[in-house]
């Protein structure tokens, strides 16, 4: 996962934290110094540490630090952000589940009959599973909008990786959002034995990415001092619409995390039903520079889609002219004289059979222009591919779950650094 915040000035503070760990020889140097840093140098005993700078409501800088997991048998240490699950709730949880699980362990050891032991093992496994599910429900984290999400909510029906929520970044964001702080920068490093000592690392993909995407309400795939690239979910607007119920969008969510971003900060848009990569500018100079790149067609975009039915052609290039249907918005209609031409290259990836027995064809689209509903029209129109995108409620057979169109890749030269950026987000279907 790409770091969701800049690392400056947090990285400077992180290096000073390394210095304190080196010179004091204790992790709890703000307290009683009973957890020596030497304990982090046994095989695989090193830990991730992280620093976050944030602003309080008065604009004062606040410095936060966190460690992953537990240290010295303690979940919370003075001077470090507290564990998200408070001690009283955790104690009550242990009192409910720990004694009966240990009692079953003793009974297994004492049993003479193998059949009895196996039955007790099964009972213990079921109780342990119930205890883990209870823990995942109790363990909640505060998001940027103030809402609290349990680990079970965050991972939904997916298996929850061991140690989820125990990493530095979720602890830091949870503390910041639950105390009315605005995160500004963050840096994470490894200290001890197990990885490269004092090396800096981004958030982990398996445990942290789903949590941070939920807490920030944004799946950030790239960010620097100028730009943010967000993996937009299907059903979310790119920019706010008219009316209070239409304000939730990529733009409003980005400005919630980066309040200094321009009010109209999305460089381009995806239809609400389309998911995938959207570029957002952090300041007006970046917005103008990216608009120039789009006008010059210097931003290469790729999409994946599932089309209804079986497409027999291997691929091709489609050029068709469309214009708005003024009597039936937001539809677009084919009009060779009054419309604007749009061009799309496409390639068949393969044919797939769905659970209901129907067939869909997976295709890759490379639009060379950016007309409204261009890909949806080029897929569905008889002069195009002739097979609508699955889930298209405007030009297809309707939406059951989502529109199966996803912006998978953006390639462009950074307007200020000159770096070639190639950013990808795999389709969620």
QUIMOPE-V273426 format. One record per residue. N is the residue number from 1. RES is the residue in one small letter. OMEGA is omega in whole degrees, -180 to 180 (none if undefined). Layout:
{{N | RES | OMEGA} {N | RES | OMEGA}}
This chain:
{{1 | x | 177} {2 | x | 180} {3 | x | -176} {4 | x | -180} {5 | x | 172} {6 | x | -180} {7 | x | 177} {8 | x | 9} {9 | x | -175} {10 | x | -178} {11 | x | 177} {12 | x | 178} {13 | x | 180} {14 | x | 178} {15 | x | 177} {16 | x | 176} {17 | x | 175} {18 | x | 180} {19 | x | 180} {20 | x | 177} {21 | x | 179} {22 | x | -169} {23 | x | 179} {24 | x | -179} {25 | x | -178} {26 | x | 175} {27 | x | -179} {28 | x | -179} {29 | x | 175} {30 | x | -176} {31 | x | -173} {32 | x | 176} {33 | x | 180} {34 | x | 178} {35 | x | -176} {36 | x | 176} {37 | x | 178} {38 | x | 180} {39 | x | -180} {40 | x | -174} {41 | x | 168} {42 | x | -176} {43 | x | 178} {44 | x | -176} {45 | x | 179} {46 | x | -177} {47 | x | 169} {48 | x | 174} {49 | x | -180} {50 | x | 178} {51 | x | 175} {52 | x | 168} {53 | x | -179} {54 | x | 177} {55 | x | 175} {56 | x | -175} {57 | x | 179} {58 | x | 179} {59 | x | 178} {60 | x | 179} {61 | x | 178} {62 | x | -179} {63 | x | -179} {64 | x | 176} {65 | x | -177} {66 | x | 174} {67 | x | 180} {68 | x | 177} {69 | x | 179} {70 | x | 176} {71 | x | -180} {72 | x | -179} {73 | x | -177} {74 | x | 179} {75 | x | -180} {76 | x | -179} {77 | x | 179} {78 | x | 180} {79 | x | 179} {80 | x | -179} {81 | x | -177} {82 | x | 174} {83 | x | -177} {84 | x | 178} {85 | x | -173} {86 | x | -173} {87 | x | -177} {88 | x | 179} {89 | x | -180} {90 | x | 180} {91 | x | 179} {92 | x | 178} {93 | x | -180} {94 | x | -179} {95 | x | -180} {96 | x | -171} {97 | x | -174} {98 | x | -178} {99 | x | -179} {100 | x | 178} {101 | x | 178} {102 | x | 179} {103 | x | 177} {104 | x | 177} {105 | x | 178} {106 | x | 180} {107 | x | 178} {108 | x | 180} {109 | x | -175} {110 | x | -175} {111 | x | 179} {112 | x | -175} {113 | x | -179} {114 | x | 178} {115 | x | 178} {116 | x | 179} {117 | x | -179} {118 | x | 178} {119 | x | 179} {120 | x | 177} {121 | x | 179} {122 | x | 179} {123 | x | 179} {124 | x | 179} {125 | x | 180} {126 | x | 179} {127 | x | 178} {128 | x | 177} {129 | x | 178} {130 | x | 179} {131 | x | 180} {132 | x | 179} {133 | x | 177} {134 | x | 179} {135 | x | -179} {136 | x | 176} {137 | x | 179} {138 | x | -175} {139 | x | -178} {140 | x | -179} {141 | x | -178} {142 | x | -179} {143 | x | -176} {144 | x | 179} {145 | x | 178} {146 | x | 179} {147 | x | 179} {148 | x | -177} {149 | x | 175} {150 | x | 176} {151 | x | 178} {152 | x | 177} {153 | x | -174} {154 | x | -176} {155 | x | 178} {156 | x | -176} {157 | x | -179} {158 | x | 174} {159 | x | -180} {160 | x | -179} {161 | x | 178} {162 | x | 179} {163 | x | 179} {164 | x | -178} {165 | x | -179} {166 | x | -179} {167 | x | -174} {168 | x | -171} {169 | x | 176} {170 | x | 178} {171 | x | -178} {172 | x | 180} {173 | x | 178} {174 | x | 180} {175 | x | -179} {176 | x | -176} {177 | x | 180} {178 | x | 179} {179 | x | 175} {180 | x | -180} {181 | x | 176} {182 | x | 179} {183 | x | -179} {184 | x | -179} {185 | x | -178} {186 | x | 176} {187 | x | -177} {188 | x | 179} {189 | x | 178} {190 | x | -179} {191 | x | 178} {192 | x | -175} {193 | x | 180} {194 | x | 172} {195 | x | 179} {196 | x | -178} {197 | x | 177} {198 | x | 179} {199 | x | -180} {200 | x | -175} {201 | x | 171} {202 | x | 175} {203 | x | -180} {204 | x | -175} {205 | x | -171} {206 | x | -175} {207 | x | -170} {208 | x | -174} {209 | x | 179} {210 | x | -179} {211 | x | -177} {212 | x | 177} {213 | x | 178} {214 | x | -178} {215 | x | -179} {216 | x | -174} {217 | x | 180} {218 | x | 172} {219 | x | -174} {220 | x | -179} {221 | x | 176} {222 | x | 171} {223 | x | 172} {224 | x | -176} {225 | x | -175} {226 | x | -168} {227 | x | 170} {228 | x | 173} {229 | x | -174} {230 | x | 172} {231 | x | -174} {232 | x | 176} {233 | x | 175} {234 | x | -180} {235 | x | 178} {236 | x | 177} {237 | x | 172} {238 | x | 180} {239 | x | -179} {240 | x | 177} {241 | x | 179} {242 | x | 180} {243 | x | -176} {244 | x | -177} {245 | x | -178} {246 | x | -177} {247 | x | -180} {248 | x | -176} {249 | x | 174} {250 | x | -178} {251 | x | -177} {252 | x | 178} {253 | x | 178} {254 | x | -179} {255 | x | 176} {256 | x | 178} {257 | x | 180} {258 | x | -174} {259 | x | -179} {260 | x | 178} {261 | x | 179} {262 | x | -179} {263 | x | 174} {264 | x | -169} {265 | x | 179} {266 | x | -178} {267 | x | 179} {268 | x | -175} {269 | x | 165} {270 | x | 173} {271 | x | 180} {272 | x | -177} {273 | x | -179} {274 | x | 175} {275 | x | 173} {276 | x | -167} {277 | x | 177} {278 | x | 178} {279 | x | 179} {280 | x | -179} {281 | x | 178} {282 | x | 179} {283 | x | -172} {284 | x | 178} {285 | x | 178} {286 | x | 179} {287 | x | -180} {288 | x | -179} {289 | x | 180} {290 | x | 175} {291 | x | 178} {292 | x | 179} {293 | x | 179} {294 | x | 178} {295 | x | -180} {296 | x | -178} {297 | x | -179} {298 | x | 176} {299 | x | 179} {300 | x | -179} {301 | x | 174} {302 | x | 179} {303 | x | 166} {304 | x | 180} {305 | x | 169} {306 | x | 180} {307 | x | 179} {308 | x | 176} {309 | x | -176} {310 | x | 175} {311 | x | -175} {312 | x | 180} {313 | x | 178} {314 | x | -178} {315 | x | 180} {316 | x | 179} {317 | x | -176} {318 | x | 171} {319 | x | 180} {320 | x | 179} {321 | x | 179} {322 | x | 174} {323 | x | 177} {324 | x | 170} {325 | x | -170} {326 | x | 179} {327 | x | -175} {328 | x | 179} {329 | x | 9} {330 | x | -178} {331 | x | 171} {332 | x | 179} {333 | x | 179} {334 | x | 179} {335 | x | -176} {336 | x | -178} {337 | x | -175} {338 | x | -177} {339 | x | 176} {340 | x | -178} {341 | x | 172} {342 | x | -177} {343 | x | -179} {344 | x | 168} {345 | x | 179} {346 | x | -178} {347 | x | 176} {348 | x | 177} {349 | x | 180} {350 | x | 178} {351 | x | -176} {352 | x | 176} {353 | x | -177} {354 | x | -177} {355 | x | -179} {356 | x | 178} {357 | x | 179} {358 | x | -179} {359 | x | 173} {360 | x | 178} {361 | x | 178} {362 | x | -179} {363 | x | 173} {364 | x | 177} {365 | x | 171} {366 | x | -179} {367 | x | 177} {368 | x | 174} {369 | x | -176} {370 | x | 179} {371 | x | 178} {372 | x | 178} {373 | x | -174} {374 | x | -176} {375 | x | -180} {376 | x | 180} {377 | x | 180} {378 | x | 176} {379 | x | -169} {380 | x | -172} {381 | x | 179} {382 | x | 178} {383 | x | 174} {384 | x | 178} {385 | x | 179} {386 | x | 177} {387 | x | -178} {388 | x | 176} {389 | x | 179} {390 | x | 180} {391 | x | -179} {392 | x | -177} {393 | x | 178} {394 | x | -173} {395 | x | -179} {396 | x | -176} {397 | x | 176} {398 | x | -176} {399 | x | 172} {400 | x | -180} {401 | x | -178} {402 | x | 169} {403 | x | -175} {404 | x | 177} {405 | x | -174} {406 | x | 176} {407 | x | -169} {408 | x | -170} {409 | x | 174} {410 | x | 179} {411 | x | 179} {412 | x | 176} {413 | x | -179} {414 | x | -174} {415 | x | -178} {416 | x | -177} {417 | x | -177} {418 | x | -179} {419 | x | 175} {420 | x | -180} {421 | x | 178} {422 | x | -169} {423 | x | -176} {424 | x | 173} {425 | x | -178} {426 | x | 179} {427 | x | -180} {428 | x | 179} {429 | x | none}}
